[in-house]
Amino acid sequence: MPLTSHCRKIPFSWLLEHLSREGDTVVDIDSTSGGAFVAAIKKGKNAVWISSASSQMQSEMKETVDSVFASDSDESDRTISKD
């Protein structure tokens, strides 16, 4: 039986939470999805995505990252107390 059949998928968010420390930089090298990169950004970590992906994929990643930062600023706006 192949090894992969015994392994379950572990979310990048879990890996980041348990295997990185505050101030670490996550490097996602040559992945097509940029999954670790996006998960790191969502967790507030420093992240670098190095990829040979097509310009279309890079544009999609930029939109994803922009939406993460936009939602973060929306949340911070909601949590600011107004005197």
mmCIF file of the N, C-alpha and C atoms, coordinates in Angstrom:
data_MODEL
# 
_entry.id   MODEL 
# 
loop_
_atom_site.group_PDB 
_atom_site.id 
_atom_site.type_symbol 
_atom_site.label_atom_id 
_atom_site.label_alt_id 
_atom_site.label_comp_id 
_atom_site.label_asym_id 
_atom_site.label_entity_id 
_atom_site.label_seq_id 
_atom_site.pdbx_PDB_ins_code 
_atom_site.Cartn_x 
_atom_site.Cartn_y 
_atom_site.Cartn_z 
_atom_site.occupancy 
_atom_site.B_iso_or_equiv 
_atom_site.pdbx_formal_charge 
_atom_site.auth_seq_id 
_atom_site.auth_comp_id 
_atom_site.auth_asym_id 
_atom_site.auth_atom_id 
_atom_site.pdbx_PDB_model_num 
ATOM 1   N N  . MET A 1 1  ? 0.845   -1.184 0.000   1.00 0.00 ? 1  MET A N  1 
ATOM 2   C CA . MET A 1 1  ? 0.000   0.000  0.000   1.00 0.00 ? 1  MET A CA 1 
ATOM 3   C C  . MET A 1 1  ? 0.887   1.244  0.000   1.00 0.00 ? 1  MET A C  1 
ATOM 4   N N  . PRO A 1 2  ? 0.608   2.205  -0.849  1.00 0.00 ? 2  PRO A N  1 
ATOM 5   C CA . PRO A 1 2  ? 1.443   3.411  -0.892  1.00 0.00 ? 2  PRO A CA 1 
ATOM 6   C C  . PRO A 1 2  ? 1.389   4.191  0.413   1.00 0.00 ? 2  PRO A C  1 
ATOM 7   N N  . LEU A 1 3  ? 2.494   4.823  0.721   1.00 0.00 ? 3  LEU A N  1 
ATOM 8   C CA . LEU A 1 3  ? 2.585   5.627  1.947   1.00 0.00 ? 3  LEU A CA 1 
ATOM 9   C C  . LEU A 1 3  ? 1.523   6.708  1.995   1.00 0.00 ? 3  LEU A C  1 
ATOM 10  N N  . THR A 1 4  ? 1.210   7.304  0.847   1.00 0.00 ? 4  THR A N  1 
ATOM 11  C CA . THR A 1 4  ? 0.240   8.406  0.833   1.00 0.00 ? 4  THR A CA 1 
ATOM 12  C C  . THR A 1 4  ? -1.147  7.970  1.272   1.00 0.00 ? 4  THR A C  1 
ATOM 13  N N  . SER A 1 5  ? -1.464  6.694  1.122   1.00 0.00 ? 5  SER A N  1 
ATOM 14  C CA . SER A 1 5  ? -2.788  6.247  1.543   1.00 0.00 ? 5  SER A CA 1 
ATOM 15  C C  . SER A 1 5  ? -2.913  6.229  3.057   1.00 0.00 ? 5  SER A C  1 
ATOM 16  N N  . HIS A 1 6  ? -1.777  6.187  3.758   1.00 0.00 ? 6  HIS A N  1 
ATOM 17  C CA . HIS A 1 6  ? -1.803  6.196  5.223   1.00 0.00 ? 6  HIS A CA 1 
ATOM 18  C C  . HIS A 1 6  ? -1.750  7.610  5.791   1.00 0.00 ? 6  HIS A C  1 
ATOM 19  N N  . CYS A 1 7  ? -1.359  8.543  4.967   1.00 0.00 ? 7  CYS A N  1 
ATOM 20  C CA . CYS A 1 7  ? -1.219  9.922  5.432   1.00 0.00 ? 7  CYS A CA 1 
ATOM 21  C C  . CYS A 1 7  ? -2.507  10.693 5.189   1.00 0.00 ? 7  CYS A C  1 
ATOM 22  N N  . ARG A 1 8  ? -2.837  11.536 6.109   1.00 0.00 ? 8  ARG A N  1 
ATOM 23  C CA . ARG A 1 8  ? -3.977  12.414 5.891   1.00 0.00 ? 8  ARG A CA 1 
ATOM 24  C C  . ARG A 1 8  ? -3.451  13.804 5.586   1.00 0.00 ? 8  ARG A C  1 
ATOM 25  N N  . LYS A 1 9  ? -4.275  14.601 4.973   1.00 0.00 ? 9  LYS A N  1 
ATOM 26  C CA . LYS A 1 9  ? -3.857  15.965 4.663   1.00 0.00 ? 9  LYS A CA 1 
ATOM 27  C C  . LYS A 1 9  ? -3.869  16.793 5.941   1.00 0.00 ? 9  LYS A C  1 
ATOM 28  N N  . ILE A 1 10 ? -2.793  17.507 6.137   1.00 0.00 ? 10 ILE A N  1 
ATOM 29  C CA . ILE A 1 10 ? -2.687  18.397 7.291   1.00 0.00 ? 10 ILE A CA 1 
ATOM 30  C C  . ILE A 1 10 ? -2.779  19.822 6.765   1.00 0.00 ? 10 ILE A C  1 
ATOM 31  N N  . PRO A 1 11 ? -3.718  20.606 7.274   1.00 0.00 ? 11 PRO A N  1 
ATOM 32  C CA . PRO A 1 11 ? -3.867  21.982 6.785   1.00 0.00 ? 11 PRO A CA 1 
ATOM 33  C C  . PRO A 1 11 ? -2.612  22.813 7.051   1.00 0.00 ? 11 PRO A C  1 
ATOM 34  N N  . PHE A 1 12 ? -2.288  23.686 6.113   1.00 0.00 ? 12 PHE A N  1 
ATOM 35  C CA . PHE A 1 12 ? -1.140  24.562 6.291   1.00 0.00 ? 12 PHE A CA 1 
ATOM 36  C C  . PHE A 1 12 ? -1.277  25.379 7.563   1.00 0.00 ? 12 PHE A C  1 
ATOM 37  N N  . SER A 1 13 ? -2.503  25.775 7.904   1.00 0.00 ? 13 SER A N  1 
ATOM 38  C CA . SER A 1 13 ? -2.691  26.598 9.106   1.00 0.00 ? 13 SER A CA 1 
ATOM 39  C C  . SER A 1 13 ? -2.235  25.839 10.357  1.00 0.00 ? 13 SER A C  1 
ATOM 40  N N  . TRP A 1 14 ? -2.496  24.527 10.407  1.00 0.00 ? 14 TRP A N  1 
ATOM 41  C CA . TRP A 1 14 ? -2.066  23.718 11.554  1.00 0.00 ? 14 TRP A CA 1 
ATOM 42  C C  . TRP A 1 14 ? -0.545  23.647 11.601  1.00 0.00 ? 14 TRP A C  1 
ATOM 43  N N  . LEU A 1 15 ? 0.063   23.407 10.441  1.00 0.00 ? 15 LEU A N  1 
ATOM 44  C CA . LEU A 1 15 ? 1.522   23.333 10.376  1.00 0.00 ? 15 LEU A CA 1 
ATOM 45  C C  . LEU A 1 15 ? 2.160   24.640 10.834  1.00 0.00 ? 15 LEU A C  1 
ATOM 46  N N  . LEU A 1 16 ? 1.606   25.752 10.382  1.00 0.00 ? 16 LEU A N  1 
ATOM 47  C CA . LEU A 1 16 ? 2.154   27.054 10.766  1.00 0.00 ? 16 LEU A CA 1 
ATOM 48  C C  . LEU A 1 16 ? 2.018   27.293 12.268  1.00 0.00 ? 16 LEU A C  1 
ATOM 49  N N  . GLU A 1 17 ? 0.878   26.912 12.803  1.00 0.00 ? 17 GLU A N  1 
ATOM 50  C CA . GLU A 1 17 ? 0.620   27.111 14.223  1.00 0.00 ? 17 GLU A CA 1 
ATOM 51  C C  . GLU A 1 17 ? 1.580   26.304 15.090  1.00 0.00 ? 17 GLU A C  1 
ATOM 52  N N  . HIS A 1 18 ? 1.860   25.071 14.668  1.00 0.00 ? 18 HIS A N  1 
ATOM 53  C CA . HIS A 1 18 ? 2.639   24.157 15.495  1.00 0.00 ? 18 HIS A CA 1 
ATOM 54  C C  . HIS A 1 18 ? 4.127   24.077 15.147  1.00 0.00 ? 18 HIS A C  1 
ATOM 55  N N  . LEU A 1 19 ? 4.515   24.525 13.976  1.00 0.00 ? 19 LEU A N  1 
ATOM 56  C CA . LEU A 1 19 ? 5.907   24.360 13.567  1.00 0.00 ? 19 LEU A CA 1 
ATOM 57  C C  . LEU A 1 19 ? 6.641   25.664 13.297  1.00 0.00 ? 19 LEU A C  1 
ATOM 58  N N  . SER A 1 20 ? 6.004   26.793 13.553  1.00 0.00 ? 20 SER A N  1 
ATOM 59  C CA . SER A 1 20 ? 6.690   28.065 13.369  1.00 0.00 ? 20 SER A CA 1 
ATOM 60  C C  . SER A 1 20 ? 6.520   28.912 14.624  1.00 0.00 ? 20 SER A C  1 
ATOM 61  N N  . ARG A 1 21 ? 7.417   29.850 14.745  1.00 0.00 ? 21 ARG A N  1 
ATOM 62  C CA . ARG A 1 21 ? 7.398   30.739 15.906  1.00 0.00 ? 21 ARG A CA 1 
ATOM 63  C C  . ARG A 1 21 ? 7.097   32.164 15.459  1.00 0.00 ? 21 ARG A C  1 
ATOM 64  N N  . GLU A 1 22 ? 6.768   33.003 16.418  1.00 0.00 ? 22 GLU A N  1 
ATOM 65  C CA . GLU A 1 22 ? 6.528   34.409 16.115  1.00 0.00 ? 22 GLU A CA 1 
ATOM 66  C C  . GLU A 1 22 ? 7.789   35.007 15.492  1.00 0.00 ? 22 GLU A C  1 
ATOM 67  N N  . GLY A 1 23 ? 7.604   35.741 14.421  1.00 0.00 ? 23 GLY A N  1 
ATOM 68  C CA . GLY A 1 23 ? 8.734   36.365 13.744  1.00 0.00 ? 23 GLY A CA 1 
ATOM 69  C C  . GLY A 1 23 ? 9.337   35.527 12.636  1.00 0.00 ? 23 GLY A C  1 
ATOM 70  N N  . ASP A 1 24 ? 8.950   34.245 12.538  1.00 0.00 ? 24 ASP A N  1 
ATOM 71  C CA . ASP A 1 24 ? 9.450   33.402 11.457  1.00 0.00 ? 24 ASP A CA 1 
ATOM 72  C C  . ASP A 1 24 ? 8.905   33.871 10.115  1.00 0.00 ? 24 ASP A C  1 
ATOM 73  N N  . THR A 1 25 ? 9.649   33.581 9.067   1.00 0.00 ? 25 THR A N  1 
ATOM 74  C CA . THR A 1 25 ? 9.188   33.847 7.712   1.00 0.00 ? 25 THR A CA 1 
ATOM 75  C C  . THR A 1 25 ? 8.933   32.512 7.041   1.00 0.00 ? 25 THR A C  1 
ATOM 76  N N  . VAL A 1 26 ? 7.750   32.355 6.487   1.00 0.00 ? 26 VAL A N  1 
ATOM 77  C CA . VAL A 1 26 ? 7.382   31.132 5.784   1.00 0.00 ? 26 VAL A CA 1 
ATOM 78  C C  . VAL A 1 26 ? 7.717   31.314 4.312   1.00 0.00 ? 26 VAL A C  1 
ATOM 79  N N  . VAL A 1 27 ? 8.429   30.343 3.745   1.00 0.00 ? 27 VAL A N  1 
ATOM 80  C CA . VAL A 1 27 ? 8.795   30.394 2.334   1.00 0.00 ? 27 VAL A CA 1 
ATOM 81  C C  . VAL A 1 27 ? 8.087   29.250 1.626   1.00 0.00 ? 27 VAL A C  1 
ATOM 82  N N  . ASP A 1 28 ? 7.268   29.588 0.651   1.00 0.00 ? 28 ASP A N  1 
ATOM 83  C CA . ASP A 1 28 ? 6.533   28.612 -0.153  1.00 0.00 ? 28 ASP A CA 1 
ATOM 84  C C  . ASP A 1 28 ? 7.212   28.587 -1.529  1.00 0.00 ? 28 ASP A C  1 
ATOM 85  N N  . ILE A 1 29 ? 7.982   27.530 -1.774  1.00 0.00 ? 29 ILE A N  1 
ATOM 86  C CA . ILE A 1 29 ? 8.807   27.476 -2.987  1.00 0.00 ? 29 ILE A CA 1 
ATOM 87  C C  . ILE A 1 29 ? 8.155   26.604 -4.048  1.00 0.00 ? 29 ILE A C  1 
ATOM 88  N N  . ASP A 1 30 ? 7.937   27.188 -5.192  1.00 0.00 ? 30 ASP A N  1 
ATOM 89  C CA . ASP A 1 30 ? 7.475   26.544 -6.417  1.00 0.00 ? 30 ASP A CA 1 
ATOM 90  C C  . ASP A 1 30 ? 6.197   25.721 -6.256  1.00 0.00 ? 30 ASP A C  1 
ATOM 91  N N  . SER A 1 31 ? 5.304   26.191 -5.422  1.00 0.00 ? 31 SER A N  1 
ATOM 92  C CA . SER A 1 31 ? 3.987   25.550 -5.372  1.00 0.00 ? 31 SER A CA 1 
ATOM 93  C C  . SER A 1 31 ? 3.073   26.278 -6.346  1.00 0.00 ? 31 SER A C  1 
ATOM 94  N N  . THR A 1 32 ? 2.167   25.549 -6.934  1.00 0.00 ? 32 THR A N  1 
ATOM 95  C CA . THR A 1 32 ? 1.268   26.202 -7.885  1.00 0.00 ? 32 THR A CA 1 
ATOM 96  C C  . THR A 1 32 ? 0.146   26.937 -7.176  1.00 0.00 ? 32 THR A C  1 
ATOM 97  N N  . SER A 1 33 ? -0.255  26.442 -6.009  1.00 0.00 ? 33 SER A N  1 
ATOM 98  C CA . SER A 1 33 ? -1.393  27.050 -5.329  1.00 0.00 ? 33 SER A CA 1 
ATOM 99  C C  . SER A 1 33 ? -0.993  28.182 -4.388  1.00 0.00 ? 33 SER A C  1 
ATOM 100 N N  . GLY A 1 34 ? 0.230   28.149 -3.868  1.00 0.00 ? 34 GLY A N  1 
ATOM 101 C CA . GLY A 1 34 ? 0.634   29.155 -2.883  1.00 0.00 ? 34 GLY A CA 1 
ATOM 102 C C  . GLY A 1 34 ? -0.077  28.965 -1.562  1.00 0.00 ? 34 GLY A C  1 
ATOM 103 N N  . GLY A 1 35 ? -0.503  27.747 -1.280  1.00 0.00 ? 35 GLY A N  1 
ATOM 104 C CA . GLY A 1 35 ? -1.295  27.463 -0.076  1.00 0.00 ? 35 GLY A CA 1 
ATOM 105 C C  . GLY A 1 35 ? -0.611  27.841 1.221   1.00 0.00 ? 35 GLY A C  1 
ATOM 106 N N  . ALA A 1 36 ? 0.659   27.493 1.360   1.00 0.00 ? 36 ALA A N  1 
ATOM 107 C CA . ALA A 1 36 ? 1.384   27.836 2.593   1.00 0.00 ? 36 ALA A CA 1 
ATOM 108 C C  . ALA A 1 36 ? 1.563   29.351 2.703   1.00 0.00 ? 36 ALA A C  1 
ATOM 109 N N  . PHE A 1 37 ? 1.795   29.995 1.564   1.00 0.00 ? 37 PHE A N  1 
ATOM 110 C CA . PHE A 1 37 ? 1.961   31.447 1.531   1.00 0.00 ? 37 PHE A CA 1 
ATOM 111 C C  . PHE A 1 37 ? 0.683   32.138 2.021   1.00 0.00 ? 37 PHE A C  1 
ATOM 112 N N  . VAL A 1 38 ? -0.448  31.743 1.473   1.00 0.00 ? 38 VAL A N  1 
ATOM 113 C CA . VAL A 1 38 ? -1.736  32.360 1.853   1.00 0.00 ? 38 VAL A CA 1 
ATOM 114 C C  . VAL A 1 38 ? -2.043  32.075 3.318   1.00 0.00 ? 38 VAL A C  1 
ATOM 115 N N  . ALA A 1 39 ? -1.820  30.842 3.767   1.00 0.00 ? 39 ALA A N  1 
ATOM 116 C CA . ALA A 1 39 ? -2.082  30.496 5.166   1.00 0.00 ? 39 ALA A CA 1 
ATOM 117 C C  . ALA A 1 39 ? -1.212  31.336 6.097   1.00 0.00 ? 39 ALA A C  1 
ATOM 118 N N  . ALA A 1 40 ? 0.042   31.552 5.719   1.00 0.00 ? 40 ALA A N  1 
ATOM 119 C CA . ALA A 1 40 ? 0.939   32.370 6.545   1.00 0.00 ? 40 ALA A CA 1 
ATOM 120 C C  . ALA A 1 40 ? 0.457   33.807 6.614   1.00 0.00 ? 40 ALA A C  1 
ATOM 121 N N  . ILE A 1 41 ? 0.045   34.355 5.477   1.00 0.00 ? 41 ILE A N  1 
ATOM 122 C CA . ILE A 1 41 ? -0.477  35.726 5.455   1.00 0.00 ? 41 ILE A CA 1 
ATOM 123 C C  . ILE A 1 41 ? -1.705  35.829 6.360   1.00 0.00 ? 41 ILE A C  1 
ATOM 124 N N  . LYS A 1 42 ? -2.598  34.846 6.271   1.00 0.00 ? 42 LYS A N  1 
ATOM 125 C CA . LYS A 1 42 ? -3.818  34.872 7.096   1.00 0.00 ? 42 LYS A CA 1 
ATOM 126 C C  . LYS A 1 42 ? -3.491  34.784 8.581   1.00 0.00 ? 42 LYS A C  1 
ATOM 127 N N  . LYS A 1 43 ? -2.390  34.113 8.932   1.00 0.00 ? 43 LYS A N  1 
ATOM 128 C CA . LYS A 1 43 ? -1.979  33.986 10.333  1.00 0.00 ? 43 LYS A CA 1 
ATOM 129 C C  . LYS A 1 43 ? -1.153  35.179 10.799  1.00 0.00 ? 43 LYS A C  1 
ATOM 130 N N  . GLY A 1 44 ? -0.930  36.143 9.896   1.00 0.00 ? 44 GLY A N  1 
ATOM 131 C CA . GLY A 1 44 ? -0.168  37.325 10.267  1.00 0.00 ? 44 GLY A CA 1 
ATOM 132 C C  . GLY A 1 44 ? 1.335   37.116 10.266  1.00 0.00 ? 44 GLY A C  1 
ATOM 133 N N  . LYS A 1 45 ? 1.792   36.092 9.574   1.00 0.00 ? 45 LYS A N  1 
ATOM 134 C CA . LYS A 1 45 ? 3.218   35.791 9.511   1.00 0.00 ? 45 LYS A CA 1 
ATOM 135 C C  . LYS A 1 45 ? 3.854   36.434 8.289   1.00 0.00 ? 45 LYS A C  1 
ATOM 136 N N  . ASN A 1 46 ? 5.147   36.591 8.322   1.00 0.00 ? 46 ASN A N  1 
ATOM 137 C CA . ASN A 1 46 ? 5.894   37.028 7.154   1.00 0.00 ? 46 ASN A CA 1 
ATOM 138 C C  . ASN A 1 46 ? 5.902   35.858 6.175   1.00 0.00 ? 46 ASN A C  1 
ATOM 139 N N  . ALA A 1 47 ? 5.771   36.128 4.894   1.00 0.00 ? 47 ALA A N  1 
ATOM 140 C CA . ALA A 1 47 ? 5.724   35.046 3.922   1.00 0.00 ? 47 ALA A CA 1 
ATOM 141 C C  . ALA A 1 47 ? 6.316   35.465 2.587   1.00 0.00 ? 47 ALA A C  1 
ATOM 142 N N  . VAL A 1 48 ? 6.908   34.482 1.913   1.00 0.00 ? 48 VAL A N  1 
ATOM 143 C CA . VAL A 1 48 ? 7.468   34.677 0.586   1.00 0.00 ? 48 VAL A CA 1 
ATOM 144 C C  . VAL A 1 48 ? 6.973   33.534 -0.283  1.00 0.00 ? 48 VAL A C  1 
ATOM 145 N N  . TRP A 1 49 ? 6.469   33.870 -1.479  1.00 0.00 ? 49 TRP A N  1 
ATOM 146 C CA . TRP A 1 49 ? 6.026   32.859 -2.444  1.00 0.00 ? 49 TRP A CA 1 
ATOM 147 C C  . TRP A 1 49 ? 6.923   32.969 -3.658  1.00 0.00 ? 49 TRP A C  1 
ATOM 148 N N  . ILE A 1 50 ? 7.698   31.912 -3.913  1.00 0.00 ? 50 ILE A N  1 
ATOM 149 C CA . ILE A 1 50 ? 8.587   31.871 -5.070  1.00 0.00 ? 50 ILE A CA 1 
ATOM 150 C C  . ILE A 1 50 ? 8.023   30.821 -6.003  1.00 0.00 ? 50 ILE A C  1 
ATOM 151 N N  . SER A 1 51 ? 7.663   31.241 -7.207  1.00 0.00 ? 51 SER A N  1 
ATOM 152 C CA . SER A 1 51 ? 6.980   30.308 -8.091  1.00 0.00 ? 51 SER A CA 1 
ATOM 153 C C  . SER A 1 51 ? 7.301   30.587 -9.550  1.00 0.00 ? 51 SER A C  1 
ATOM 154 N N  . SER A 1 52 ? 7.241   29.520 -10.316 1.00 0.00 ? 52 SER A N  1 
ATOM 155 C CA . SER A 1 52 ? 7.372   29.653 -11.768 1.00 0.00 ? 52 SER A CA 1 
ATOM 156 C C  . SER A 1 52 ? 5.987   29.581 -12.408 1.00 0.00 ? 52 SER A C  1 
ATOM 157 N N  . ALA A 1 53 ? 4.964   29.843 -11.611 1.00 0.00 ? 53 ALA A N  1 
ATOM 158 C CA . ALA A 1 53 ? 3.584   29.778 -12.098 1.00 0.00 ? 53 ALA A CA 1 
ATOM 159 C C  . ALA A 1 53 ? 3.352   30.823 -13.186 1.00 0.00 ? 53 ALA A C  1 
ATOM 160 N N  . SER A 1 54 ? 2.336   30.582 -13.949 1.00 0.00 ? 54 SER A N  1 
ATOM 161 C CA . SER A 1 54 ? 1.990   31.495 -15.042 1.00 0.00 ? 54 SER A CA 1 
ATOM 162 C C  . SER A 1 54 ? 1.602   32.866 -14.505 1.00 0.00 ? 54 SER A C  1 
ATOM 163 N N  . SER A 1 55 ? 1.636   33.849 -15.380 1.00 0.00 ? 55 SER A N  1 
ATOM 164 C CA . SER A 1 55 ? 1.243   35.195 -14.961 1.00 0.00 ? 55 SER A CA 1 
ATOM 165 C C  . SER A 1 55 ? -0.220  35.227 -14.534 1.00 0.00 ? 55 SER A C  1 
ATOM 166 N N  . GLN A 1 56 ? -1.056  34.370 -15.104 1.00 0.00 ? 56 GLN A N  1 
ATOM 167 C CA . GLN A 1 56 ? -2.461  34.283 -14.693 1.00 0.00 ? 56 GLN A CA 1 
ATOM 168 C C  . GLN A 1 56 ? -2.555  33.836 -13.229 1.00 0.00 ? 56 GLN A C  1 
ATOM 169 N N  . MET A 1 57 ? -1.779  32.809 -12.879 1.00 0.00 ? 57 MET A N  1 
ATOM 170 C CA . MET A 1 57 ? -1.787  32.314 -11.505 1.00 0.00 ? 57 MET A CA 1 
ATOM 171 C C  . MET A 1 57 ? -1.245  33.381 -10.556 1.00 0.00 ? 57 MET A C  1 
ATOM 172 N N  . GLN A 1 58 ? -0.240  34.103 -10.989 1.00 0.00 ? 58 GLN A N  1 
ATOM 173 C CA . GLN A 1 58 ? 0.311   35.168 -10.155 1.00 0.00 ? 58 GLN A CA 1 
ATOM 174 C C  . GLN A 1 58 ? -0.712  36.276 -9.943  1.00 0.00 ? 58 GLN A C  1 
ATOM 175 N N  . SER A 1 59 ? -1.485  36.592 -10.957 1.00 0.00 ? 59 SER A N  1 
ATOM 176 C CA . SER A 1 59 ? -2.543  37.598 -10.819 1.00 0.00 ? 59 SER A CA 1 
ATOM 177 C C  . SER A 1 59 ? -3.612  37.136 -9.843  1.00 0.00 ? 59 SER A C  1 
ATOM 178 N N  . GLU A 1 60 ? -3.977  35.848 -9.923  1.00 0.00 ? 60 GLU A N  1 
ATOM 179 C CA . GLU A 1 60 ? -4.967  35.296 -8.991  1.00 0.00 ? 60 GLU A CA 1 
ATOM 180 C C  . GLU A 1 60 ? -4.442  35.340 -7.561  1.00 0.00 ? 60 GLU A C  1 
ATOM 181 N N  . MET A 1 61 ? -3.139  35.053 -7.376  1.00 0.00 ? 61 MET A N  1 
ATOM 182 C CA . MET A 1 61 ? -2.553  35.094 -6.037  1.00 0.00 ? 61 MET A CA 1 
ATOM 183 C C  . MET A 1 61 ? -2.576  36.517 -5.497  1.00 0.00 ? 61 MET A C  1 
ATOM 184 N N  . LYS A 1 62 ? -2.288  37.493 -6.345  1.00 0.00 ? 62 LYS A N  1 
ATOM 185 C CA . LYS A 1 62 ? -2.334  38.887 -5.907  1.00 0.00 ? 62 LYS A CA 1 
ATOM 186 C C  . LYS A 1 62 ? -3.733  39.254 -5.435  1.00 0.00 ? 62 LYS A C  1 
ATOM 187 N N  . GLU A 1 63 ? -4.753  38.813 -6.158  1.00 0.00 ? 63 GLU A N  1 
ATOM 188 C CA . GLU A 1 63 ? -6.134  39.086 -5.751  1.00 0.00 ? 63 GLU A CA 1 
ATOM 189 C C  . GLU A 1 63 ? -6.441  38.422 -4.410  1.00 0.00 ? 63 GLU A C  1 
ATOM 190 N N  . THR A 1 64 ? -5.961  37.204 -4.215  1.00 0.00 ? 64 THR A N  1 
ATOM 191 C CA . THR A 1 64 ? -6.187  36.493 -2.949  1.00 0.00 ? 64 THR A CA 1 
ATOM 192 C C  . THR A 1 64 ? -5.544  37.245 -1.797  1.00 0.00 ? 64 THR A C  1 
ATOM 193 N N  . VAL A 1 65 ? -4.294  37.640 -1.980  1.00 0.00 ? 65 VAL A N  1 
ATOM 194 C CA . VAL A 1 65 ? -3.579  38.359 -0.917  1.00 0.00 ? 65 VAL A CA 1 
ATOM 195 C C  . VAL A 1 65 ? -4.242  39.705 -0.649  1.00 0.00 ? 65 VAL A C  1 
ATOM 196 N N  . ASP A 1 66 ? -4.620  40.409 -1.696  1.00 0.00 ? 66 ASP A N  1 
ATOM 197 C CA . ASP A 1 66 ? -5.307  41.688 -1.520  1.00 0.00 ? 66 ASP A CA 1 
ATOM 198 C C  . ASP A 1 66 ? -6.594  41.507 -0.711  1.00 0.00 ? 66 ASP A C  1 
ATOM 199 N N  . SER A 1 67 ? -7.327  40.430 -0.978  1.00 0.00 ? 67 SER A N  1 
ATOM 200 C CA . SER A 1 67 ? -8.582  40.202 -0.246  1.00 0.00 ? 67 SER A CA 1 
ATOM 201 C C  . SER A 1 67 ? -8.308  39.864 1.217   1.00 0.00 ? 67 SER A C  1 
ATOM 202 N N  . VAL A 1 68 ? -7.205  39.174 1.495   1.00 0.00 ? 68 VAL A N  1 
ATOM 203 C CA . VAL A 1 68 ? -6.848  38.872 2.893   1.00 0.00 ? 68 VAL A CA 1 
ATOM 204 C C  . VAL A 1 68 ? -6.565  40.165 3.631   1.00 0.00 ? 68 VAL A C  1 
ATOM 205 N N  . PHE A 1 69 ? -5.760  41.050 3.023   1.00 0.00 ? 69 PHE A N  1 
ATOM 206 C CA . PHE A 1 69 ? -5.458  42.325 3.676   1.00 0.00 ? 69 PHE A CA 1 
ATOM 207 C C  . PHE A 1 69 ? -6.694  43.205 3.791   1.00 0.00 ? 69 PHE A C  1 
ATOM 208 N N  . ALA A 1 70 ? -7.570  43.172 2.804   1.00 0.00 ? 70 ALA A N  1 
ATOM 209 C CA . ALA A 1 70 ? -8.793  43.970 2.856   1.00 0.00 ? 70 ALA A CA 1 
ATOM 210 C C  . ALA A 1 70 ? -9.692  43.493 3.993   1.00 0.00 ? 70 ALA A C  1 
ATOM 211 N N  . SER A 1 71 ? -9.818  42.169 4.158   1.00 0.00 ? 71 SER A N  1 
ATOM 212 C CA . SER A 1 71 ? -10.673 41.648 5.227   1.00 0.00 ? 71 SER A CA 1 
ATOM 213 C C  . SER A 1 71 ? -10.059 41.935 6.587   1.00 0.00 ? 71 SER A C  1 
ATOM 214 N N  . ASP A 1 72 ? -8.715  41.928 6.684   1.00 0.00 ? 72 ASP A N  1 
ATOM 215 C CA . ASP A 1 72 ? -8.064  42.274 7.947   1.00 0.00 ? 72 ASP A CA 1 
ATOM 216 C C  . ASP A 1 72 ? -8.343  43.717 8.328   1.00 0.00 ? 72 ASP A C  1 
ATOM 217 N N  . SER A 1 73 ? -8.300  44.623 7.360   1.00 0.00 ? 73 SER A N  1 
ATOM 218 C CA . SER A 1 73 ? -8.553  46.026 7.683   1.00 0.00 ? 73 SER A CA 1 
ATOM 219 C C  . SER A 1 73 ? -10.023 46.236 8.013   1.00 0.00 ? 73 SER A C  1 
ATOM 220 N N  . ASP A 1 74 ? -10.928 45.488 7.371   1.00 0.00 ? 74 ASP A N  1 
ATOM 221 C CA . ASP A 1 74 ? -12.345 45.576 7.704   1.00 0.00 ? 74 ASP A CA 1 
ATOM 222 C C  . ASP A 1 74 ? -12.579 45.136 9.138   1.00 0.00 ? 74 ASP A C  1 
ATOM 223 N N  . GLU A 1 75 ? -11.918 44.038 9.568   1.00 0.00 ? 75 GLU A N  1 
ATOM 224 C CA . GLU A 1 75 ? -12.092 43.543 10.926  1.00 0.00 ? 75 GLU A CA 1 
ATOM 225 C C  . GLU A 1 75 ? -11.543 44.525 11.939  1.00 0.00 ? 75 GLU A C  1 
ATOM 226 N N  . SER A 1 76 ? -10.385 45.124 11.638  1.00 0.00 ? 76 SER A N  1 
ATOM 227 C CA . SER A 1 76 ? -9.818  46.077 12.595  1.00 0.00 ? 76 SER A CA 1 
ATOM 228 C C  . SER A 1 76 ? -10.686 47.320 12.691  1.00 0.00 ? 76 SER A C  1 
ATOM 229 N N  . ASP A 1 77 ? -11.319 47.714 11.592  1.00 0.00 ? 77 ASP A N  1 
ATOM 230 C CA . ASP A 1 77 ? -12.224 48.858 11.635  1.00 0.00 ? 77 ASP A CA 1 
ATOM 231 C C  . ASP A 1 77 ? -13.412 48.563 12.548  1.00 0.00 ? 77 ASP A C  1 
ATOM 232 N N  . ARG A 1 78 ? -13.895 47.324 12.519  1.00 0.00 ? 78 ARG A N  1 
ATOM 233 C CA . ARG A 1 78 ? -15.055 46.956 13.335  1.00 0.00 ? 78 ARG A CA 1 
ATOM 234 C C  . ARG A 1 78 ? -14.707 46.874 14.821  1.00 0.00 ? 78 ARG A C  1 
ATOM 235 N N  . THR A 1 79 ? -13.427 46.586 15.139  1.00 0.00 ? 79 THR A N  1 
ATOM 236 C CA . THR A 1 79 ? -13.082 46.393 16.540  1.00 0.00 ? 79 THR A CA 1 
ATOM 237 C C  . THR A 1 79 ? -12.628 47.670 17.232  1.00 0.00 ? 79 THR A C  1 
ATOM 238 N N  . ILE A 1 80 ? -12.437 48.722 16.470  1.00 0.00 ? 80 ILE A N  1 
ATOM 239 C CA . ILE A 1 80 ? -12.033 49.985 17.083  1.00 0.00 ? 80 ILE A CA 1 
ATOM 240 C C  . ILE A 1 80 ? -13.243 50.602 17.788  1.00 0.00 ? 80 ILE A C  1 
ATOM 241 N N  . SER A 1 81 ? -13.026 50.914 19.061  1.00 0.00 ? 81 SER A N  1 
ATOM 242 C CA . SER A 1 81 ? -14.158 51.490 19.794  1.00 0.00 ? 81 SER A CA 1 
ATOM 243 C C  . SER A 1 81 ? -14.234 52.982 19.499  1.00 0.00 ? 81 SER A C  1 
ATOM 244 N N  . LYS A 1 82 ? -15.419 53.447 19.333  1.00 0.00 ? 82 LYS A N  1 
ATOM 245 C CA . LYS A 1 82 ? -15.659 54.858 19.069  1.00 0.00 ? 82 LYS A CA 1 
ATOM 246 C C  . LYS A 1 82 ? -16.046 55.529 20.381  1.00 0.00 ? 82 LYS A C  1 
ATOM 247 N N  . ASP A 1 83 ? -15.318 56.567 20.737  1.00 0.00 ? 83 ASP A N  1 
ATOM 248 C CA . ASP A 1 83 ? -15.621 57.273 21.997  1.00 0.00 ? 83 ASP A CA 1 
ATOM 249 C C  . ASP A 1 83 ? -16.702 58.290 21.823  1.00 0.00 ? 83 ASP A C  1 
# 
